[in-house]
Amino acid sequence: MTRIPPLDLAARLATGLLSFPVTHFDDRLDFDESRYRNHLAWQADFGIAGLFAAGGTGEGFSLTPAEIDAVVRAAVDEVGDRVPVIAPATGGTALASAQARSAQEAGAAGILLLPPYLTEASQAGLIAHVDAVCRATELGVIVYSRANAVLEDVTVAELADRNPNLIGLKDGVGDIERMTRTYARVGDRLVYVGGLPTAETFALPLLQLGVSTYSSALYNFLPEFALRFYAAVRLQDRAAVYGMLNDFVIPYLDIRNRSRGYAVSIIKAGLTAVGRDGGRVRPPLTDLTAEERADLAGLIDKVR
């Protein structure tokens, strides 16, 4: 498979919606590769700009390194010739660097570098962490600013100057001043990805801050709706955006917010509601109750 140069990957990701697919498990909560491949093949049919395997929606935090490698290889083999597959790099610097190398060997198009596990770090420490992962691979790297790895504007600028293959910043914070400062300082050197759950809620205001695309978990089970929403955002059609927010997204959020950790659980329940069997989540996440699943199914029926 021909490798996509980092800058070409950045340009492609900036132009369309991004899929963050769930990872399917069987009745024993082992990786179900067959169902996962079937899901990805369906996801790739709708013209997305990129597919991020084993990310947050894909419960990458609950997968072993061997499982992450298996998920990435399955994704590359199934849809890598149709859509760029972005692989995760997780945990501490040594593990994240090893995963970046494995993803390159597997044929992935790029890397999403997630925050280090558990520990806090200074901006200097985060710079060293991102530097190391960027040096470990020739692939384009998108760094996820979130939780214990929130990057300040000067940090992002320094990292972009030091690492030609750093192509993007995924924002999981939603701090308007920080994003404004970052875009003012770094400009279009990077692609900016919205990474707040649920990203559709923030898509229109963040577009004004240079965030041209976002990770859509809703795309897992309502791809046509998600693409209509994205098109309305890019057109800055406020009436259409707020109409869809009121009709579906905000009531959906009300269900999601009934329990901690439902951001992933509700996606798998949504897949089941549309007849595609999302299955269960792994602990420490919990599945929606029967009542919540019924409420979600009724809501979905209104927009399909």
C-alpha positions as CSV (number, residue, x, y, z in Angstrom):
1,M,0.0,0.0,0.0
2,T,1.4,3.4,-1.0
3,R,2.2,5.6,2.0
4,I,0.4,9.0,2.1
5,P,2.9,11.8,2.7
6,P,2.1,13.6,5.9
7,L,1.1,16.9,4.3
8,D,-1.1,15.2,1.8
9,L,-2.8,13.4,4.7
10,A,-3.4,16.6,6.5
11,A,-5.0,18.2,3.5
12,R,-7.3,15.2,3.0
13,L,-8.4,15.1,6.6
14,A,-9.2,18.8,6.7
15,T,-11.8,18.5,3.9
16,G,-14.3,16.0,5.3
17,L,-15.9,14.3,8.3
18,L,-13.8,11.8,10.3
19,S,-15.1,8.4,11.5
20,F,-14.2,7.0,14.9
21,P,-15.7,3.5,14.7
22,V,-16.5,1.3,17.7
23,T,-14.6,-1.9,18.3
24,H,-16.8,-4.9,18.3
25,F,-16.6,-7.6,21.0
26,D,-18.1,-11.1,21.1
27,D,-20.1,-12.6,24.0
28,R,-16.8,-13.1,26.0
29,L,-15.8,-9.5,25.3
30,D,-13.0,-10.6,23.0
31,F,-12.3,-8.7,19.8
32,D,-14.8,-9.8,17.1
33,E,-12.8,-9.1,13.9
34,S,-15.5,-10.3,11.5
35,R,-18.2,-7.9,12.9
36,Y,-15.6,-5.1,13.1
37,R,-14.6,-5.5,9.4
38,N,-18.2,-5.6,8.4
39,H,-18.8,-2.3,10.2
40,L,-15.7,-0.6,8.7
41,A,-16.8,-1.7,5.2
42,W,-20.1,0.0,5.7
43,Q,-18.5,3.1,7.3
44,A,-16.2,3.5,4.3
45,D,-19.2,3.6,1.8
46,F,-20.2,7.2,2.6
47,G,-17.2,9.3,1.6
48,I,-15.5,10.1,4.9
49,A,-12.1,11.8,4.9
50,G,-10.4,9.5,7.5
51,L,-11.1,6.6,9.8
52,F,-9.5,6.4,13.3
53,A,-9.1,2.9,14.5
54,A,-9.1,2.0,18.2
55,G,-9.6,5.6,19.4
56,G,-11.7,6.7,22.3
57,T,-15.0,5.6,20.7
58,G,-13.2,2.4,19.7
59,E,-12.4,1.7,23.4
60,G,-8.7,1.9,22.7
61,F,-8.3,2.5,26.5
62,S,-9.6,-1.0,27.1
63,L,-7.5,-2.8,24.5
64,T,-4.2,-4.5,25.0
65,P,-1.3,-3.5,22.8
66,A,-1.7,-6.7,20.9
67,E,-5.4,-6.1,20.4
68,I,-4.7,-2.5,19.2
69,D,-2.3,-3.9,16.6
70,A,-4.9,-6.5,15.5
71,V,-7.6,-3.8,15.2
72,V,-5.3,-1.5,13.2
73,R,-4.2,-4.3,10.9
74,A,-7.8,-5.4,10.3
75,A,-8.8,-1.8,9.5
76,V,-6.0,-1.3,7.1
77,D,-6.7,-4.6,5.3
78,E,-10.4,-4.0,5.1
79,V,-10.7,-0.3,4.1
80,G,-7.1,1.1,3.8
81,D,-7.3,1.3,0.0
82,R,-10.5,3.4,0.3
83,V,-10.0,5.7,3.2
84,P,-6.9,6.7,5.3
85,V,-6.7,4.6,8.5
86,I,-5.3,6.5,11.5
87,A,-3.9,4.3,14.3
88,P,-3.5,5.2,18.0
89,A,-0.4,5.7,20.0
90,T,-1.2,5.4,23.7
91,G,0.4,5.3,27.2
92,G,3.9,6.4,28.1
93,T,6.5,7.5,25.6
94,A,8.2,4.1,25.0
95,L,4.8,2.4,24.4
96,A,3.5,5.1,22.2
97,S,6.6,5.1,20.1
98,A,6.4,1.4,19.7
99,Q,2.8,1.6,18.7
100,A,3.7,4.3,16.1
101,R,6.3,2.0,14.6
102,S,3.9,-0.9,14.6
103,A,1.2,1.2,12.9
104,Q,3.6,2.2,10.2
105,E,4.6,-1.5,9.6
106,A,0.9,-2.4,9.5
107,G,0.3,0.2,6.7
108,A,-1.6,2.8,8.6
109,A,-1.8,6.3,7.1
110,G,-1.2,8.3,10.3
111,I,-1.0,8.3,14.0
112,L,-3.3,9.8,16.7
113,L,-1.2,10.4,19.8
114,L,-3.3,10.2,22.9
115,P,-2.5,11.7,26.3
116,P,0.0,9.7,28.4
117,Y,-1.6,7.4,30.9
118,L,-2.4,8.7,34.4
119,T,0.6,10.9,35.1
120,E,0.7,14.7,34.9
121,A,3.4,16.5,33.0
122,S,4.9,19.9,32.3
123,Q,4.8,21.5,28.9
124,A,8.5,20.6,28.5
125,G,7.7,17.0,29.3
126,L,4.9,16.9,26.8
127,I,7.2,18.4,24.1
128,A,9.7,15.6,24.8
129,H,6.9,13.0,24.6
130,V,5.5,14.3,21.3
131,D,9.0,14.7,19.8
132,A,9.9,11.1,20.6
133,V,6.7,9.7,18.9
134,C,7.2,11.9,15.9
135,R,10.8,10.7,15.5
136,A,9.6,7.0,15.8
137,T,7.6,7.2,12.6
138,E,7.5,8.7,9.1
139,L,3.7,8.9,9.3
140,G,1.8,12.1,9.9
141,V,1.0,12.5,13.6
142,I,-2.0,14.3,15.2
143,V,-1.6,15.1,18.8
144,Y,-4.7,15.0,21.1
145,S,-4.8,17.9,23.5
146,R,-6.9,16.7,26.4
147,A,-7.0,15.7,30.1
148,N,-3.4,15.5,31.5
149,A,-1.9,16.6,28.1
150,V,-3.4,20.0,27.4
151,L,-1.0,21.8,25.1
152,E,-0.6,25.6,25.2
153,D,-0.3,27.6,22.1
154,V,3.5,28.2,22.4
155,T,3.9,24.4,22.9
156,V,2.0,23.6,19.8
157,A,4.0,26.1,17.8
158,E,7.3,24.7,19.1
159,L,6.3,21.2,18.3
160,A,5.2,22.2,14.8
161,D,8.5,23.8,14.2
162,R,10.5,20.8,15.4
163,N,8.5,18.0,13.8
164,P,7.7,18.2,10.1
165,N,5.5,15.1,10.4
166,L,3.3,16.7,13.1
167,I,0.3,17.5,11.0
168,G,-2.6,18.1,13.4
169,L,-4.0,19.0,16.7
170,K,-7.1,17.4,18.0
171,D,-8.8,19.5,20.7
172,G,-10.6,17.8,23.5
173,V,-10.8,20.8,25.8
174,G,-13.0,23.5,24.1
175,D,-11.2,26.4,25.6
176,I,-12.0,29.3,23.2
177,E,-9.1,31.5,24.2
178,R,-6.5,28.7,24.0
179,M,-7.7,27.6,20.5
180,T,-7.8,31.3,19.4
181,R,-4.2,31.8,20.6
182,T,-3.1,28.5,19.0
183,Y,-4.6,29.3,15.6
184,A,-3.3,32.8,15.7
185,R,0.2,31.6,16.4
186,V,0.3,28.4,14.2
187,G,-2.3,29.1,11.5
188,D,-2.8,26.6,8.8
189,R,0.5,24.8,9.5
190,L,-1.7,22.1,11.2
191,V,-5.1,20.6,10.6
192,Y,-7.4,21.2,13.6
193,V,-9.8,18.4,14.7
194,G,-12.7,18.8,17.0
195,G,-12.5,16.1,19.7
196,L,-15.1,17.0,22.3
197,P,-17.9,14.6,23.0
198,T,-20.4,15.0,21.2
199,A,-18.4,16.9,18.6
200,E,-21.5,18.1,16.7
201,T,-22.5,20.3,19.6
202,F,-19.4,22.4,19.2
203,A,-18.8,22.1,15.5
204,L,-20.2,25.4,14.3
205,P,-18.5,27.8,16.9
206,L,-15.2,25.9,16.6
207,L,-15.2,26.3,12.8
208,Q,-14.6,30.0,13.4
209,L,-11.4,29.1,15.3
210,G,-9.9,27.1,12.4
211,V,-11.3,23.7,13.5
212,S,-12.4,22.5,10.0
213,T,-13.4,18.9,10.9
214,Y,-14.2,16.7,13.8
215,S,-14.5,13.2,15.1
216,S,-18.1,12.1,14.7
217,A,-19.1,9.2,16.9
218,L,-22.7,9.6,15.6
219,Y,-21.4,8.6,12.2
220,N,-21.2,5.0,13.5
221,F,-25.0,4.5,13.3
222,L,-26.4,7.6,11.5
223,P,-23.9,8.2,8.7
224,E,-26.3,10.1,6.5
225,F,-27.4,12.4,9.3
226,A,-23.8,13.0,10.4
227,L,-22.8,14.0,6.9
228,R,-25.8,16.3,6.5
229,F,-24.9,17.9,9.8
230,Y,-21.2,18.3,8.7
231,A,-22.3,19.8,5.4
232,A,-24.5,22.4,7.2
233,V,-21.6,23.3,9.5
234,R,-19.2,23.9,6.6
235,L,-21.8,26.0,4.9
236,Q,-22.4,27.8,8.2
237,D,-26.1,27.2,7.8
238,R,-27.1,28.1,11.3
239,A,-30.8,27.3,10.8
240,A,-30.0,23.8,9.6
241,V,-27.4,23.1,12.3
242,Y,-29.7,24.3,15.1
243,G,-32.6,22.4,13.7
244,M,-30.7,19.2,13.8
245,L,-29.3,20.0,17.2
246,N,-32.9,20.4,18.5
247,D,-34.3,17.5,16.6
248,F,-31.7,14.9,17.6
249,V,-28.3,15.9,19.0
250,I,-29.5,17.7,22.2
251,P,-32.1,15.0,23.1
252,Y,-29.4,12.4,22.4
253,L,-27.1,14.2,24.8
254,D,-29.8,14.1,27.5
255,I,-29.7,10.3,27.3
256,R,-25.9,10.1,27.1
257,N,-25.6,12.3,30.2
258,R,-27.7,9.9,32.4
259,S,-24.5,8.0,33.4
260,R,-20.8,8.5,33.4
261,G,-19.0,6.7,30.5
262,Y,-22.1,6.6,28.3
263,A,-20.3,8.4,25.4
264,V,-19.2,5.1,24.0
265,S,-22.1,2.9,25.3
266,I,-24.7,5.0,23.6
267,I,-22.9,4.6,20.2
268,K,-23.0,0.8,20.5
269,A,-26.7,1.0,21.5
270,G,-27.3,3.2,18.5
271,L,-25.8,0.6,16.2
272,T,-28.0,-2.1,17.7
273,A,-31.1,0.2,17.3
274,V,-30.5,0.5,13.5
275,G,-30.1,-3.2,13.2
276,R,-26.3,-3.5,13.1
277,D,-25.5,-5.1,16.5
278,G,-23.1,-2.8,18.3
279,G,-22.8,-5.3,21.1
280,R,-21.5,-4.6,24.6
281,V,-18.9,-2.3,26.1
282,R,-16.0,-3.6,28.2
283,P,-15.6,-2.7,31.9
284,P,-15.2,-0.2,33.4
285,L,-17.9,1.1,31.0
286,T,-21.5,0.0,31.4
287,D,-24.2,-0.5,28.8
288,L,-27.4,1.5,28.6
289,T,-30.5,0.2,30.4
290,A,-33.4,-1.3,28.6
291,E,-35.4,1.9,29.1
292,E,-32.5,4.0,27.8
293,R,-32.1,1.9,24.8
294,A,-35.8,2.2,24.0
295,D,-35.6,6.0,24.4
296,L,-32.7,6.1,22.0
297,A,-34.4,3.9,19.5
298,G,-37.4,6.2,19.5
299,L,-35.2,9.2,19.0
300,I,-33.3,7.6,16.1
301,D,-36.6,6.7,14.3
302,K,-37.4,10.4,14.1
303,V,-34.4,11.3,12.0
304,R,-33.8,8.2,9.9
